[in-house]
Structure formats: structure tokens, C-alpha cells
């Protein structure tokens, strides 16, 4: 199986579509619509990249990004923030995300960004 991507977005339709696209591109995908799920990850099966929405049920994507980037076991894993918030680029920098993508986005943009952070 390919590299692992973990998607966290409160919109199940977005999770479903992105999962299909990423699996077709050869990635192994895990997902959640509840942000707090990322606060208690099983460290034995960490992904190679996190794809986070900012607004989610439970924990906010900003809090999750900070948690991941301040944790010794996850700080090296790229985090890409995906959001419809108009200042997503500023938020990504402020919370030390490795990249960002503004919604709505083209799937080719998403795949290019993921490939940039997860080269073969």
C-alpha cells in the first residue's frame, strides 16, 4: 500500500470525495469528522501526512495542528490545512502547518500539494 494520509474534516461528503481521489492515486487513507480523534492517535500507525480542516466538531484544526507540531512523535509529519476561511494562509503560518489549500480547490491542486510533501 502507498503512503498514509489522515483526513480530518467535518463535512462527510468532502471526506468521501477526497478519500476516493487519494485512494485512486495510491494513498492509504484514514479519516474522521471529529477533530478530537487526532488528539489521541495510535502512535504505532501514524500517517505520513495530515490533511486538516480548520472548523470541525470538537477540536478546532488550529488546536490540532499546534498539538501535532508540538508533539515529539508527530512534529515531523507534514500538516496541510484546508479551509474556506479567507485567511487560511496566515493561519497555516501561525500554527506552523507545512502547507495550505483554500476551499474550494481543484483535486489536481490537492494531489500536487500532497506529492510535494510526500515525494515517491
N, CA, C and O atoms as a GROMACS GRO file, in nm:
protein
  480
    1UNK      N    1   0.084  -0.119   0.000
    1UNK     CA    2   0.000   0.000   0.000
    1UNK      C    3   0.088   0.124   0.000
    1UNK      O    4   0.204   0.117   0.039
    2UNK      N    5   0.032   0.238  -0.044
    2UNK     CA    6   0.106   0.363  -0.053
    2UNK      C    7   0.121   0.433   0.080
    2UNK      O    8   0.092   0.377   0.185
    3UNK      N    9   0.166   0.555   0.072
    3UNK     CA   10   0.184   0.637   0.191
    3UNK      C   11   0.048   0.668   0.252
    3UNK      O   12  -0.054   0.670   0.183
    4UNK      N   13   0.049   0.693   0.384
    4UNK     CA   14  -0.075   0.711   0.460
    4UNK      C   15  -0.108   0.859   0.477
    4UNK      O   16  -0.022   0.938   0.516
    5UNK      N   17  -0.232   0.894   0.447
    5UNK     CA   18  -0.283   1.030   0.466
    5UNK      C   19  -0.401   1.022   0.560
    5UNK      O   20  -0.490   0.937   0.543
    6UNK      N   21  -0.404   1.109   0.661
    6UNK     CA   22  -0.516   1.115   0.754
    6UNK      C   23  -0.592   1.244   0.726
    6UNK      O   24  -0.536   1.353   0.736
    7UNK      N   25  -0.721   1.231   0.692
    7UNK     CA   26  -0.808   1.345   0.663
    7UNK      C   27  -0.896   1.373   0.784
    7UNK      O   28  -0.959   1.282   0.839
    8UNK      N   29  -0.900   1.500   0.824
    8UNK     CA   30  -0.992   1.543   0.930
    8UNK      C   31  -1.072   1.661   0.877
    8UNK      O   32  -1.018   1.770   0.858
    9UNK      N   33  -1.201   1.639   0.853
    9UNK     CA   34  -1.290   1.743   0.801
    9UNK      C   35  -1.430   1.713   0.854
    9UNK      O   36  -1.470   1.597   0.859
   10UNK      N   37  -1.504   1.817   0.893
   10UNK     CA   38  -1.637   1.795   0.949
   10UNK      C   39  -1.744   1.769   0.844
   10UNK      O   40  -1.859   1.742   0.878
   11UNK      N   41  -1.708   1.778   0.717
   11UNK     CA   42  -1.804   1.753   0.609
   11UNK      C   43  -1.780   1.611   0.554
   11UNK      O   44  -1.683   1.588   0.482
   12UNK      N   45  -1.869   1.517   0.587
   12UNK     CA   46  -1.850   1.379   0.541
   12UNK      C   47  -1.841   1.367   0.388
   12UNK      O   48  -1.772   1.279   0.338
   13UNK      N   49  -1.910   1.454   0.314
   13UNK     CA   50  -1.905   1.448   0.168
   13UNK      C   51  -1.764   1.482   0.119
   13UNK      O   52  -1.714   1.417   0.027
   14UNK      N   53  -1.700   1.580   0.178
   14UNK     CA   54  -1.562   1.615   0.141
   14UNK      C   55  -1.468   1.500   0.176
   14UNK      O   56  -1.382   1.464   0.096
   15UNK      N   57  -1.486   1.444   0.294
   15UNK     CA   58  -1.403   1.330   0.335
   15UNK      C   59  -1.418   1.216   0.234
   15UNK      O   60  -1.318   1.156   0.192
   16UNK      N   61  -1.541   1.186   0.194
   16UNK     CA   62  -1.564   1.076   0.099
   16UNK      C   63  -1.499   1.102  -0.036
   16UNK      O   64  -1.433   1.014  -0.091
   17UNK      N   65  -1.518   1.221  -0.090
   17UNK     CA   66  -1.463   1.253  -0.223
   17UNK      C   67  -1.310   1.252  -0.219
   17UNK      O   68  -1.246   1.193  -0.305
   18UNK      N   69  -1.252   1.319  -0.118
   18UNK     CA   70  -1.106   1.325  -0.109
   18UNK      C   71  -1.049   1.185  -0.086
   18UNK      O   72  -0.943   1.152  -0.140
   19UNK      N   73  -1.116   1.104  -0.007
   19UNK     CA   74  -1.070   0.967   0.016
   19UNK      C   75  -1.065   0.889  -0.115
   19UNK      O   76  -0.966   0.822  -0.144
   20UNK      N   77  -1.170   0.898  -0.195
   20UNK     CA   78  -1.173   0.827  -0.323
   20UNK      C   79  -1.059   0.872  -0.414
   20UNK      O   80  -0.990   0.790  -0.474
   21UNK      N   81  -1.040   1.003  -0.424
   21UNK     CA   82  -0.935   1.058  -0.510
   21UNK      C   83  -0.798   1.011  -0.462
   21UNK      O   84  -0.715   0.968  -0.542
   22UNK      N   85  -0.773   1.020  -0.332
   22UNK     CA   86  -0.642   0.982  -0.279
   22UNK      C   87  -0.616   0.832  -0.291
   22UNK      O   88  -0.505   0.790  -0.322
   23UNK      N   89  -0.719   0.751  -0.266
   23UNK     CA   90  -0.702   0.606  -0.282
   23UNK      C   91  -0.674   0.571  -0.427
   23UNK      O   92  -0.591   0.484  -0.456
   24UNK      N   93  -0.743   0.637  -0.520
   24UNK     CA   94  -0.717   0.615  -0.663
   24UNK      C   95  -0.574   0.654  -0.700
   24UNK      O   96  -0.516   0.598  -0.793
   25UNK      N   97  -0.518   0.751  -0.627
   25UNK     CA   98  -0.380   0.795  -0.652
   25UNK      C   99  -0.277   0.708  -0.580
   25UNK      O  100  -0.157   0.730  -0.592
   26UNK      N  101  -0.326   0.607  -0.506
   26UNK     CA  102  -0.235   0.512  -0.443
   26UNK      C  103  -0.206   0.535  -0.297
   26UNK      O  104  -0.119   0.469  -0.240
   27UNK      N  105  -0.276   0.629  -0.234
   27UNK     CA  106  -0.255   0.655  -0.092
   27UNK      C  107  -0.346   0.568  -0.006
   27UNK      O  108  -0.456   0.531  -0.048
   28UNK      N  109  -0.300   0.537   0.113
   28UNK     CA  110  -0.383   0.471   0.213
   28UNK      C  111  -0.444   0.582   0.297
   28UNK      O  112  -0.372   0.668   0.347
   29UNK      N  113  -0.577   0.581   0.314
   29UNK     CA  114  -0.645   0.694   0.377
   29UNK      C  115  -0.719   0.652   0.502
   29UNK      O  116  -0.789   0.550   0.504
   30UNK      N  117  -0.703   0.733   0.607
   30UNK     CA  118  -0.784   0.724   0.728
   30UNK      C  119  -0.853   0.859   0.742
   30UNK      O  120  -0.805   0.958   0.688
   31UNK      N  121  -0.966   0.863   0.813
   31UNK     CA  122  -1.036   0.990   0.823
   31UNK      C  123  -1.121   0.997   0.949
   31UNK      O  124  -1.149   0.898   1.015
   32UNK      N  125  -1.161   1.121   0.978
   32UNK     CA  126  -1.253   1.147   1.088
   32UNK      C  127  -1.327   1.278   1.062
   32UNK      O  128  -1.277   1.365   0.990
   33UNK      N  129  -1.445   1.291   1.119
   33UNK     CA  130  -1.517   1.418   1.118
   33UNK      C  131  -1.511   1.484   1.255
   33UNK      O  132  -1.568   1.591   1.276
   34UNK      N  133  -1.442   1.420   1.348
   34UNK     CA  134  -1.429   1.470   1.485
   34UNK      C  135  -1.283   1.503   1.514
   34UNK      O  136  -1.199   1.413   1.522
   35UNK      N  137  -1.253   1.630   1.530
   35UNK     CA  138  -1.116   1.675   1.549
   35UNK      C  139  -1.046   1.612   1.667
   35UNK      O  140  -0.925   1.586   1.661
   36UNK      N  141  -1.120   1.587   1.774
   36UNK     CA  142  -1.054   1.531   1.893
   36UNK      C  143  -0.993   1.392   1.869
   36UNK      O  144  -0.908   1.348   1.946
   37UNK      N  145  -1.035   1.324   1.764
   37UNK     CA  146  -0.978   1.193   1.731
   37UNK      C  147  -0.827   1.204   1.704
   37UNK      O  148  -0.753   1.110   1.727
   38UNK      N  149  -0.784   1.319   1.655
   38UNK     CA  150  -0.642   1.337   1.624
   38UNK      C  151  -0.559   1.365   1.748
   38UNK      O  152  -0.436   1.361   1.743
   39UNK      N  153  -0.624   1.394   1.858
   39UNK     CA  154  -0.552   1.421   1.982
   39UNK      C  155  -0.510   1.292   2.052
   39UNK      O  156  -0.427   1.294   2.144
   40UNK      N  157  -0.568   1.180   2.010
   40UNK     CA  158  -0.540   1.052   2.076
   40UNK      C  159  -0.505   0.944   1.973
   40UNK      O  160  -0.558   0.833   1.978
   41UNK      N  161  -0.418   0.978   1.880
   41UNK     CA  162  -0.380   0.883   1.776
   41UNK      C  163  -0.298   0.767   1.831
   41UNK      O  164  -0.223   0.782   1.928
   42UNK      N  165  -0.314   0.653   1.768
   42UNK     CA  166  -0.230   0.538   1.800
   42UNK      C  167  -0.094   0.562   1.734
   42UNK      O  168  -0.083   0.563   1.611
   43UNK      N  169   0.007   0.581   1.815
   43UNK     CA  170   0.138   0.616   1.761
   43UNK      C  171   0.204   0.503   1.683
   43UNK      O  172   0.304   0.525   1.615
   44UNK      N  173   0.150   0.383   1.692
   44UNK     CA  174   0.206   0.272   1.614
   44UNK      C  175   0.165   0.280   1.467
   44UNK      O  176   0.229   0.219   1.382
   45UNK      N  177   0.059   0.355   1.438
   45UNK     CA  178   0.012   0.362   1.300
   45UNK      C  179  -0.008   0.507   1.255
   45UNK      O  180  -0.112   0.542   1.199
   46UNK      N  181   0.090   0.590   1.279
   46UNK     CA  182   0.081   0.731   1.240
   46UNK      C  183   0.084   0.744   1.088
   46UNK      O  184   0.148   0.664   1.020
   47UNK      N  185   0.014   0.846   1.036
   47UNK     CA  186   0.016   0.867   0.891
   47UNK      C  187   0.145   0.936   0.847
   47UNK      O  188   0.227   0.976   0.929
   48UNK      N  189   0.160   0.947   0.717
   48UNK     CA  190   0.274   1.020   0.660
   48UNK      C  191   0.240   1.167   0.639
   48UNK      O  192   0.330   1.249   0.619
   49UNK      N  193   0.109   1.201   0.643
   49UNK     CA  194   0.065   1.338   0.624
   49UNK      C  195  -0.074   1.356   0.683
   49UNK      O  196  -0.157   1.265   0.677
   50UNK      N  197  -0.098   1.475   0.742
   50UNK     CA  198  -0.230   1.511   0.794
   50UNK      C  199  -0.291   1.616   0.702
   50UNK      O  200  -0.223   1.710   0.661
   51UNK      N  201  -0.419   1.600   0.671
   51UNK     CA  202  -0.495   1.697   0.594
   51UNK      C  203  -0.608   1.745   0.686
   51UNK      O  204  -0.700   1.669   0.714
   52UNK      N  205  -0.600   1.871   0.733
   52UNK     CA  206  -0.691   1.921   0.836
   52UNK      C  207  -0.779   2.035   0.788
   52UNK      O  208  -0.731   2.128   0.724
   53UNK      N  209  -0.906   2.027   0.819
   53UNK     CA  210  -0.995   2.142   0.805
   53UNK      C  211  -0.977   2.226   0.931
   53UNK      O  212  -0.936   2.174   1.035
   54UNK      N  213  -1.007   2.356   0.923
   54UNK     CA  214  -0.996   2.440   1.043
   54UNK      C  215  -1.118   2.422   1.132
   54UNK      O  216  -1.104   2.401   1.252
   55UNK      N  217  -1.237   2.430   1.074
   55UNK     CA  218  -1.359   2.420   1.154
   55UNK      C  219  -1.410   2.277   1.155
   55UNK      O  220  -1.451   2.223   1.052
   56UNK      N  221  -1.406   2.215   1.273
   56UNK     CA  222  -1.454   2.077   1.289
   56UNK      C  223  -1.529   2.061   1.419
   56UNK      O  224  -1.521   2.147   1.507
   57UNK      N  225  -1.602   1.951   1.431
   57UNK     CA  226  -1.668   1.917   1.556
   57UNK      C  227  -1.561   1.892   1.661
   57UNK      O  228  -1.456   1.836   1.631
   58UNK      N  229  -1.588   1.933   1.782
   58UNK     CA  230  -1.491   1.908   1.890
   58UNK      C  231  -1.374   2.002   1.879
   58UNK      O  232  -1.390   2.124   1.891
   59UNK      N  233  -1.256   1.949   1.856
   59UNK     CA  234  -1.134   2.029   1.848
   59UNK      C  235  -1.124   2.104   1.716
   59UNK      O  236  -1.161   2.051   1.611
   60UNK      N  237  -1.076   2.224   1.723
   60UNK     CA  238  -1.053   2.310   1.607
   60UNK      C  239  -0.923   2.268   1.538
   60UNK      O  240  -0.830   2.224   1.605
   61UNK      N  241  -0.917   2.281   1.406
   61UNK     CA  242  -0.798   2.243   1.330
   61UNK      C  243  -0.673   2.316   1.373
   61UNK      O  244  -0.563   2.261   1.365
   62UNK      N  245  -0.688   2.440   1.420
   62UNK     CA  246  -0.571   2.515   1.469
   62UNK      C  247  -0.514   2.450   1.594
   62UNK      O  248  -0.392   2.436   1.607
   63UNK      N  249  -0.602   2.411   1.686
   63UNK     CA  250  -0.557   2.343   1.807
   63UNK      C  251  -0.490   2.210   1.775
   63UNK      O  252  -0.389   2.173   1.835
   64UNK      N  253  -0.548   2.139   1.680
   64UNK     CA  254  -0.493   2.009   1.641
   64UNK      C  255  -0.356   2.027   1.577
   64UNK      O  256  -0.263   1.952   1.609
   65UNK      N  257  -0.342   2.125   1.488
   65UNK     CA  258  -0.214   2.150   1.423
   65UNK      C  259  -0.108   2.183   1.528
   65UNK      O  260   0.004   2.131   1.522
   66UNK      N  261  -0.142   2.271   1.622
   66UNK     CA  262  -0.047   2.304   1.730
   66UNK      C  263  -0.008   2.180   1.809
   66UNK      O  264   0.109   2.160   1.840
   67UNK      N  265  -0.107   2.099   1.842
   67UNK     CA  266  -0.080   1.976   1.917
   67UNK      C  267   0.015   1.885   1.840
   67UNK      O  268   0.111   1.833   1.896
   68UNK      N  269  -0.013   1.865   1.711
   68UNK     CA  270   0.071   1.777   1.630
   68UNK      C  271   0.213   1.831   1.616
   68UNK      O  272   0.309   1.755   1.622
   69UNK      N  273   0.226   1.962   1.596
   69UNK     CA  274   0.358   2.022   1.574
   69UNK      C  275   0.438   2.038   1.703
   69UNK      O  276   0.559   2.060   1.698
   70UNK      N  277   0.372   2.028   1.819
   70UNK     CA  278   0.442   2.038   1.947
   70UNK      C  279   0.465   1.902   2.012
   70UNK      O  280   0.519   1.894   2.122
   71UNK      N  281   0.424   1.796   1.944
   71UNK     CA  282   0.439   1.660   1.997
   71UNK      C  283   0.562   1.596   1.930
   71UNK      O  284   0.573   1.596   1.808
   72UNK      N  285   0.652   1.543   2.010
   72UNK     CA  286   0.775   1.482   1.959
   72UNK      C  287   0.749   1.372   1.856
   72UNK      O  288   0.826   1.355   1.762
   73UNK      N  289   0.641   1.298   1.874
   73UNK     CA  290   0.614   1.186   1.783
   73UNK      C  291   0.550   1.227   1.651
   73UNK      O  292   0.552   1.150   1.554
   74UNK      N  293   0.494   1.347   1.646
   74UNK     CA  294   0.423   1.387   1.524
   74UNK      C  295   0.475   1.516   1.461
   74UNK      O  296   0.430   1.552   1.352
   75UNK      N  297   0.567   1.585   1.524
   75UNK     CA  298   0.609   1.716   1.473
   75UNK      C  299   0.675   1.710   1.336
   75UNK      O  300   0.676   1.810   1.264
   76UNK      N  301   0.729   1.595   1.300
   76UNK     CA  302   0.795   1.579   1.169
   76UNK      C  303   0.696   1.546   1.056
   76UNK      O  304   0.734   1.550   0.939
   77UNK      N  305   0.572   1.515   1.090
   77UNK     CA  306   0.473   1.476   0.989
   77UNK      C  307   0.411   1.602   0.928
   77UNK      O  308   0.362   1.689   1.000
   78UNK      N  309   0.414   1.614   0.794
   78UNK     CA  310   0.355   1.732   0.731
   78UNK      C  311   0.206   1.746   0.762
   78UNK      O  312   0.130   1.649   0.762
   79UNK      N  313   0.166   1.871   0.787
   79UNK     CA  314   0.026   1.906   0.810
   79UNK      C  315  -0.014   2.007   0.704
   79UNK      O  316   0.050   2.111   0.688
   80UNK      N  317  -0.121   1.975   0.631
   80UNK     CA  318  -0.176   2.067   0.532
   80UNK      C  319  -0.314   2.108   0.582
   80UNK      O  320  -0.399   2.024   0.608
   81UNK      N  321  -0.334   2.239   0.595
   81UNK     CA  322  -0.464   2.291   0.637
   81UNK      C  323  -0.544   2.325   0.513
   81UNK      O  324  -0.496   2.392   0.421
   82UNK      N  325  -0.669   2.276   0.511
   82UNK     CA  326  -0.761   2.300   0.400
   82UNK      C  327  -0.885   2.366   0.459
   82UNK      O  328  -0.949   2.309   0.547
   83UNK      N  329  -0.917   2.487   0.411
   83UNK     CA  330  -1.030   2.556   0.471
   83UNK      C  331  -1.089   2.661   0.378
   83UNK      O  332  -1.021   2.710   0.288
   84UNK      N  333  -1.214   2.696   0.402
   84UNK     CA  334  -1.281   2.803   0.329
   84UNK      C  335  -1.258   2.937   0.397
   84UNK      O  336  -1.303   3.040   0.346
   85UNK      N  337  -1.190   2.939   0.509
   85UNK     CA  338  -1.159   3.064   0.579
   85UNK      C  339  -1.073   3.150   0.488
   85UNK      O  340  -0.979   3.100   0.427
   86UNK      N  341  -1.103   3.279   0.477
   86UNK     CA  342  -1.033   3.362   0.379
   86UNK      C  343  -0.887   3.385   0.410
   86UNK      O  344  -0.810   3.413   0.317
   87UNK      N  345  -0.844   3.376   0.533
   87UNK     CA  346  -0.703   3.397   0.567
   87UNK      C  347  -0.633   3.267   0.606
   87UNK      O  348  -0.553   3.263   0.699
   88UNK      N  349  -0.666   3.160   0.532
   88UNK     CA  350  -0.610   3.028   0.561
   88UNK      C  351  -0.458   3.028   0.552
   88UNK      O  352  -0.392   2.954   0.625
   89UNK      N  353  -0.400   3.109   0.463
   89UNK     CA  354  -0.255   3.115   0.451
   89UNK      C  355  -0.190   3.169   0.578
   89UNK      O  356  -0.089   3.116   0.624
   90UNK      N  357  -0.249   3.275   0.637
   90UNK     CA  358  -0.197   3.331   0.762
   90UNK      C  359  -0.211   3.231   0.876
   90UNK      O  360  -0.118   3.214   0.956
   91UNK      N  361  -0.325   3.166   0.884
   91UNK     CA  362  -0.349   3.068   0.990
   91UNK      C  363  -0.250   2.952   0.978
   91UNK      O  364  -0.196   2.906   1.078
   92UNK      N  365  -0.227   2.907   0.857
   92UNK     CA  366  -0.132   2.796   0.835
   92UNK      C  367   0.007   2.834   0.885
   92UNK      O  368   0.073   2.754   0.951
   93UNK      N  369   0.051   2.954   0.853
   93UNK     CA  370   0.184   3.000   0.901
   93UNK      C  371   0.186   3.014   1.052
   93UNK      O  372   0.281   2.970   1.118
   94UNK      N  373   0.082   3.074   1.107
   94UNK     CA  374   0.075   3.099   1.251
   94UNK      C  375   0.080   2.970   1.332
   94UNK      O  376   0.139   2.966   1.440
   95UNK      N  377   0.018   2.866   1.281
   95UNK     CA  378   0.011   2.739   1.355
   95UNK      C  379   0.113   2.636   1.304
   95UNK      O  380   0.105   2.518   1.339
   96UNK      N  381   0.207   2.681   1.224
   96UNK     CA  382   0.321   2.600   1.177
   96UNK      C  383   0.280   2.482   1.090
   96UNK      O  384   0.346   2.378   1.091
   97UNK      N  385   0.172   2.499   1.014
   97UNK     CA  386   0.135   2.396   0.916
   97UNK      C  387   0.239   2.398   0.804
   97UNK      O  388   0.304   2.500   0.781
   98UNK      N  389   0.253   2.288   0.738
   98UNK     CA  390   0.350   2.276   0.630
   98UNK      C  391   0.297   2.325   0.496
   98UNK      O  392   0.374   2.349   0.403
   99UNK      N  393   0.166   2.341   0.488
   99UNK     CA  394   0.104   2.389   0.366
   99UNK      C  395  -0.042   2.420   0.390
   99UNK      O  396  -0.097   2.391   0.496
  100UNK      N  397  -0.106   2.479   0.289
  100UNK     CA  398  -0.247   2.511   0.300
  100UNK      C  399  -0.310   2.508   0.162
  100UNK      O  400  -0.242   2.518   0.060
  101UNK      N  401  -0.441   2.494   0.161
  101UNK     CA  402  -0.518   2.497   0.038
  101UNK      C  403  -0.654   2.558   0.072
  101UNK      O  404  -0.721   2.513   0.164
  102UNK      N  405  -0.694   2.660  -0.004
  102UNK     CA  406  -0.822   2.726   0.020
  102UNK      C  407  -0.934   2.651  -0.050
  102UNK      O  408  -0.921   2.613  -0.167
  103UNK      N  409  -1.044   2.629   0.021
  103UNK     CA  410  -1.164   2.570  -0.038
  103UNK      C  411  -1.240   2.680  -0.109
  103UNK      O  412  -1.241   2.793  -0.060
  104UNK      N  413  -1.303   2.654  -0.220
  104UNK     CA  414  -1.299   2.528  -0.295
  104UNK      C  415  -1.166   2.516  -0.369
  104UNK      O  416  -1.102   2.616  -0.401
  105UNK      N  417  -1.125   2.394  -0.394
  105UNK     CA  418  -0.998   2.369  -0.461
  105UNK      C  419  -1.017   2.263  -0.568
  105UNK      O  420  -1.114   2.187  -0.566
  106UNK      N  421  -0.923   2.258  -0.658
  106UNK     CA  422  -0.922   2.155  -0.762
  106UNK      C  423  -0.849   2.032  -0.706
  106UNK      O  424  -0.752   2.047  -0.632
  107UNK      N  425  -0.895   1.916  -0.739
  107UNK     CA  426  -0.831   1.794  -0.690
  107UNK      C  427  -0.686   1.784  -0.736
  107UNK      O  428  -0.601   1.731  -0.664
  108UNK      N  429  -0.656   1.833  -0.855
  108UNK     CA  430  -0.518   1.832  -0.903
  108UNK      C  431  -0.428   1.916  -0.813
  108UNK      O  432  -0.312   1.880  -0.790
  109UNK      N  433  -0.480   2.029  -0.762
  109UNK     CA  434  -0.404   2.112  -0.668
  109UNK      C  435  -0.372   2.035  -0.541
  109UNK      O  436  -0.260   2.039  -0.490
  110UNK      N  437  -0.473   1.966  -0.490
  110UNK     CA  438  -0.456   1.888  -0.368
  110UNK      C  439  -0.352   1.779  -0.388
  110UNK      O  440  -0.262   1.762  -0.306
  111UNK      N  441  -0.364   1.705  -0.496
  111UNK     CA  442  -0.269   1.597  -0.523
  111UNK      C  443  -0.127   1.651  -0.540
  111UNK      O  444  -0.032   1.590  -0.493
  112UNK      N  445  -0.112   1.764  -0.608
  112UNK     CA  446   0.021   1.824  -0.626
  112UNK      C  447   0.080   1.864  -0.492
  112UNK      O  448   0.200   1.844  -0.469
  113UNK      N  449   0.000   1.921  -0.405
  113UNK     CA  450   0.048   1.962  -0.273
  113UNK      C  451   0.088   1.842  -0.189
  113UNK      O  452   0.191   1.845  -0.121
  114UNK      N  453   0.009   1.737  -0.193
  114UNK     CA  454   0.042   1.615  -0.118
  114UNK      C  455   0.169   1.552  -0.174
  114UNK      O  456   0.256   1.511  -0.098
  115UNK      N  457   0.180   1.544  -0.305
  115UNK     CA  458   0.301   1.488  -0.366
  115UNK      C  459   0.425   1.569  -0.333
  115UNK      O  460   0.534   1.513  -0.320
  116UNK      N  461   0.409   1.700  -0.320
  116UNK     CA  462   0.521   1.786  -0.282
  116UNK      C  463   0.574   1.748  -0.144
  116UNK      O  464   0.695   1.746  -0.122
  117UNK      N  465   0.482   1.717  -0.053
  117UNK     CA  466   0.520   1.683   0.085
  117UNK      C  467   0.549   1.535   0.104
  117UNK      O  468   0.612   1.496   0.203
  118UNK      N  469   0.504   1.452   0.011
  118UNK     CA  470   0.527   1.307   0.019
  118UNK      C  471   0.585   1.257  -0.114
  118UNK      O  472   0.519   1.180  -0.185
  119UNK      N  473   0.706   1.300  -0.147
  119UNK     CA  474   0.762   1.252  -0.274
  119UNK      C  475   0.783   1.101  -0.272
  119UNK      O  476   0.802   1.040  -0.167
  120UNK      N  477   0.780   1.043  -0.390
  120UNK     CA  478   0.798   0.896  -0.402
  120UNK      C  479   0.928   0.848  -0.353
  120UNK      O  480   0.956   0.728  -0.357
   0.00000   0.00000   0.00000
